[in-house]
Amino acid sequence: MISRVLSAELAEHAGQRVTIAGWVHRRRRLKSVTFLVVRDRSGLAQVVAPGVAPGAEPCAVPGAEPCAVPGAEPGVVPGEETVVRVTGVVTANPQAPGGAELTEPEIEVLAEPTEAPPFDLYRPVVAAALPTILDHAPVALRHPRLRAPLEISAASVAGFRRALDRLGFTEIHTPKIVASATESGANVFGIDYFGRPAYLAQSPQFYKQAMVGVFERVYEVGPVFRAEPHDTVRHLAQYTSLDAELGFVRDHRDVMAVLREAVAGMVEAVRGQPAVDLLDVTLPEVPAEIPAIHFTEAQRLTNEFEPDLSPDQERWLSEWAVREHGSEFLFVTGYPMAKRPFYTHPDPLREGYSNGFDLLFRGVELVTGGQRLHRHQDYLDALAARGEDVGPYEGYLQAFAHGMPPHGGFALGLERWTARLVGAANIRQATLFPRDLHRLSP
Ligand code: AMO
């Protein structure tokens, strides 16, 4: 490893000569002094170089102005996005990021950019439109504000894992090339698998259920694929699904209680992250018991009676939950069986309704979950009732033929979570290299 201190640690080394390394975030040339701001993974550090010598040689970096430092080689005050190693003396300066800067620098160029960035990465806010940002994602994401949602996403996943590890869950990794659709045949990507038809997994649903028969409690963090033909601010063709499944539940309410712990763990893990301050994120309170209403009550409140909730209804219900319960989270339980997948457990007390739920957060559906069927015969009946052949499901049904406990689980869309948390208008702002109807690269 190149021996260095991180910019965030600079102040701890006051008076010492240290080395930092990173990218030139900004070069600001004044009459008698040049300021370099160096960006590394921990933040920004200021370097103060002596003024520009009159008649200095042009920098080797394209677009650079004359930049030689007196007594130094030409090119030592390099332009933006040059990768540098800087050795200098740590000097206190309350105006510098972190309260310290490097003076008397020796600057070594590790790599020079061959192109100028598509927009100024040093400006506090990027003015470019989202498609331009996404087209240039490998470099655009270097901007601290564009990177921040991904830092929040990483912390959220760490919190999800920590919360479920604590509850005795085992992390699993299931195949993403599968033989049958899990959620609905409509939005599945077909692929050619050595000459046979196959699909990209829409969810780890079947495998996570089967693994309840092995581990009782499992979770997975992984990619899932949806051939979403509509162009919305909340749908991707590939997203990251945070899935969990657990056995020996009484009904869906035990699943909801575990989901509450997972979400609380995610919020706790995000708290204190520099990205939260940078984006001025207001973290939600996760109530000890998240309010829940029945689907029919949600219909009645919104005075709309379709068998599924529309985005407008979800928005309205979220606002209602804040008003009525002071909660940014709201469970809607008991969705109609007709609108849920065949593995859904019916509500034993309410004909036509299910033990399935959604969790709404800040106006959108964040999570789907519920209790599942667990008896083999119930699966055969459910598939028959939907006119489906058992053939494609044989592998899955093995688990039930060999005894499965009452169980349930949920899946949370990571990008939706992050987008709602940071207040991004478009899910793509919280997605690394989004895949959608139009976008396959970068
Ligand atoms: P569902 O299909 O509702 O349920 O997906 C669960 C959660 O995933 C997110 N999500 C999406 N995010 C971005 N782009 C999409 N196209 C997209 N589709 C869904 C949402 C949604 O709430 N197997 C069930 C889960 C279960 O019952 O355990 C399932 O996949 O946040």
Boltz pocket constraint, residues with backbone or C-beta under 6 A from the ligand:
constraints:
  - pocket:
      binder: B
      contacts: [[A, 183], [A, 202], [A, 203], [A, 205], [A, 226], [A, 228], [A, 234], [A, 235], [A, 236], [A, 237], [A, 238], [A, 239], [A, 241], [A, 244], [A, 365], [A, 366], [A, 367], [A, 368], [A, 369], [A, 370], [A, 409], [A, 410], [A, 411], [A, 412], [A, 413], [A, 414], [A, 415], [A, 416]]
      max_distance: 6.0
